[in-house]
Amino acid sequence: MRRSRAKNASKPGTDMNQYYAVIAFFIATCVAALLYTLLNPQESFANMPVIDESKILVHNGQGHRFTQGGNDLF
């Protein structure tokens, strides 16, 4: 048993640091994308209307399989 543990410990690639580095890189990329989106908006989120009629008209004019519109329920 000791020989097999020593043999496995000496093999390269059994170290989990490679996996941790990939996961850390992915998380850092996600955080960077989130910060970029929140800190550099094309249009201010505070001034952006919830239902933008002009964007709805543009979407409906593009020939998609579904159309958008206002909601009469709320």
Secondary structure as the mmCIF struct_conf table of DSSP 4:
data_model
#
loop_
_struct_conf.conf_type_id
_struct_conf.id
_struct_conf.beg_label_comp_id
_struct_conf.beg_label_asym_id
_struct_conf.beg_label_seq_id
_struct_conf.end_label_comp_id
_struct_conf.end_label_asym_id
_struct_conf.end_label_seq_id
HELX_RH_AL_P HELX_RH_AL_P1 ARG A 2 SER A 10
BEND BEND1 LYS A 11 LYS A 11
TURN_TY1_P TURN_TY1_P1 PRO A 12 GLY A 13
TURN_TY1_P TURN_TY1_P2 MET A 16 MET A 16
HELX_RH_AL_P HELX_RH_AL_P2 ASN A 17 LEU A 39
BEND BEND2 ASN A 40 ASN A 40
BEND BEND3 GLN A 42 GLU A 43
TURN_TY1_P TURN_TY1_P3 PHE A 45 ASN A 47
BEND BEND4 MET A 48 MET A 48
BEND BEND5 VAL A 50 ILE A 51
HELX_RH_AL_P HELX_RH_AL_P3 GLU A 53 GLY A 61
TURN_TY1_P TURN_TY1_P4 GLN A 62 GLY A 63
BEND BEND6 ARG A 65 PHE A 66
BEND BEND7 ASP A 72 ASP A 72
#
